[in-house]
Amino acid sequence: MNGIRLFLKDIRIEHTFFALPFAYTGAVFAAHGMPTWWQLLWITLAVLGARTAAMAANRYFDRDIDAKNPRTARRALASGTLAPQVMIWAIAIGFLLLLVSAWQLNPLCVKLMPIAVVGVLFYPLCKRFTWMAHFVLGAVDGLAPLGAFIGVANAVGLPAYLLFFAVTLWVAGFDIFYALMDYDIDRAQGVNSLLTQFGDATANWLPFMLHGAMLVLLALAGSFAPTSALYALGPAATIALILYEWRAYTTSPNHFVLNDRIFLSNMIFSVVFLGTTLAGFLVHYP
């Protein structure tokens, strides 16, 4: 039981719940309302499998980098408390759960699954050679609403693409904030990020611009779907998110407090956006 606890803590199992609201949003867009409970079950398991494989792969490939970083050196894998084989098994089991879930949804999901597998395994390697790693991470997370849309519709529509790009920019934006915690050690280790490439002053403006672009993409997604005016409350919530992020960025006493505030605010935003999207499809005015 202690080993399971260490494993779940190391892969940050709670981050799975971070990906779920936008996955459900993709399903709501495809169903033009509430998907079936059966579809929601398999979408949930697909996200659980993909996220477990992704976090395990990240910990496995980054174990040497993590061991040299004071912030991450006490992680179970980096410190040697967990054997690397644990993460290899977790990657395999996560992909198996993703495959079973995709199979239960529809054949198109199975055919497109290799894209998710490549993305999950490729992202942890990106920081070794490109500062675009934030956007690769965003694209991997963006596969959640895109995959959920396909899982319900058995096809790909324009709103699904717009949600994919919106989530890509959304995740990239707050991942830049996250990178502030490791700015000095990343420079020392030669780890690539936007901050190490262009300086930490990039965080003064780029995350806010990316989230502003996300607002536009989310608004466009709603314009290509049969939603009511209630849907507009979701993109409007992005404005509140950006204002709060700016306040957190300018008032947080350190980067660790900033990261906690950014994570919580973005988690709340994703849940709010799911709720307003569902209301936009289910509540129509004459």
C-alpha angles and dihedrals in degrees: 000000000000090000091052090049091051091048094050091047092048094053092042093234089192088069087070088072088053090064097044103076094059091043088055089046090058089051092049091052091051094047094041085229136001116002119216118277088241091057091047091051094054092042089053092050091046091054090046091052095044094045093048091050091046096050092043091051090048092052093044097050094039098045093109093045091047092050090060094048115085090212094056104024092099094057110123096246096039092050094046095247089120123042117239089238089069090065093045090055090046091053091051094046092045092053090046091054089048091051094049091048092048090049091053092051103048143306094260090063090055092049092052096043094096088068090060093045093052092046094050093050095040100051098068090054095051097080088065095065113010139047087213090082091109090061093045089054089048092051091050090052089044088064088072097073091033092052093044090051090052091045091060102032099034084220141067121250135185094257088057092055091047091051089049093054092041092055090044091059093039094056093040089054098056092036087065088058088048091053090060089077091062100033098118097040092045090055090049093049096041093243110162124234138138088262096052090045100045104014134265090275085078087080089064092077117355100077090051092050091049091051090047089055088049089057090057093048093049091050090050091049090057092047091060094051134065096258130144127233090274089076089068089069088072098058088040089058087062088070090056089048093052092047091050092047090053091050091048091047094051098040107034111112093222142358093263093058088044091055092051092050094046093048094050095045092050092047090054091046093054091052092047091050091051090052095048091046092053090047090049091058099039102041114059128175122222 
